[in-house]
Amino acid sequence: MAVVDNRVEHELYVDAGPALVFAMFTEAERYVRWMGQEATLDPRPGGIYRVVVNDHATVAGTYTVVEPFVRVEFTWGFEGDPSSPPGSSLVSIILTPHDSGTRLRLVHTGLEHPALEPHDRGWSGHLQRLVRDA
């Protein structure tokens, strides 16, 4: 887990199969178990990705890649934030079966330098919730 070459990278083990972990990124009711208060998700290339994270932050973008149980990518940015508007960065998730669970690798690219550390901390906390709730 770290900021590496202007991107945020996290890799962790989830004690659940790839199908369930994939659903945590594509099904709104599962997504809000680990991040956000409300989610509108249409997991297909060009489909909406929008999550009300809290009372002060809503992220929005579109899904760009959806490969069931293997990979999901979506653009990311904050509504009302001209320095990081909706769709201005990219989140890539790769899922690999590992033992009886899944190795999850997240790479977030396209962030401006001042946003790297806060996103690293944010993803770290949220992904730990995903691990716990999967």
N, C-alpha and C positions, 0 to 999 in steps of 0.2 A: 504494500500500500504506500503509494508515494506520488509525488509530482516528479515526472521524468520528461526531460526535453519538451517542455511546454504542453504536457498532457497529464491528465490524472489517470493513474492505473491502480486497479485493485484486483487481487486474485485471492479467492477463498474457497473453502470447501463447504458445501451445503449437504446436510444429511437428508436428502430427498432426491428423487430421480429427476432427470432432465425435463420430463413432461410437466411436473409440478413447478419446478423452478421457472420454466418458460411461461407458465400460466401466471406467475407472480409479476411478470412484465407485460402481460397481454390481457388479463381479465381485471376489470375495474374493481370488483369486490375483493379480489386477492391483493391487488396493488395497494389499496388503502390500508391493508393490514400492516404494511411495513413502511409506507411513505404516503403522507398526504391525508387530507380530510375528504377529498372528493376527486374522482378521476373519470375522464371521458377518453376512452381508448377505442380505436378502430384499427386493430393490428393487421394492416395490409399496406403494401407500398403506396404512399400517398395518403394514407388514413390518418386521422387526427390522433395526436398525443397531447393531452392536456391534464395537468394535475394541480389542484389547489393544495399547495404544500402546507400553508398555514394562513392565518388572517392577513399576512403581509406579502405573501409570495405565491404567484401562480406561474408555473412553467408551461410552455406550449411549443409545439413543433409538429412534425409529421413522421410517421414510420417510413423508413427508406428501405429496409430489408427485414423480411420476416421469413425465417426458415424454421418451421416448427421443431422444437426441442433441441435446436442446434445454435441458432443465431438470431438476434434481433437488434436492429439499429433504429434510432430515432433522432431527429434534430431536437434541439433544446434551447431555450432562452426564456427570459422573464417578461411577462406582460407588463407594459408600462416602464420598462428599463431600457433607455436608448443605448446604454453601454453594452448590454447583453440581450438584445431583442429576441422574440420568439424565432426559433429556427437558426440561430446564429452559431451554434456549436453542434457537435455530433457525439452521441453516446452509443458505443458498440458493446454488445454483450455476447460473449461466446460461452457456450455450455458444452462441457465434455464429461461423459460418464466417467466416474472415478470410484473404485471400490463399490460400495452400495449406494453412493450418492452422486453428487455432481461437483465438478470443478467449475466455478464461475469466474470469468475474467471480464472486467469492465474497463474500457478505455474511453475517456472523455477528451475529445480534441476540439480545437477551435476557440478555446477560452483565451481572453486577454490575460496578461500576466497577473494583474492584481486579483483576478477571480480564481486563480489556480488553487491557492491554499484554502480559501473558504469552501470551494467545491470538493477538495480532497477531504476536508473534515466532514462536510455534509454527507458525501457518499459513504465514508467510513461508518458514521453513525447509522445511517439508513440501512446499509448492507448488513450490519450486525443485527438489526431488527429482522431483516429478511431471513437470515440464518436461523434466528430464534423462532420465527413464526412459520417457517416452511414446513 
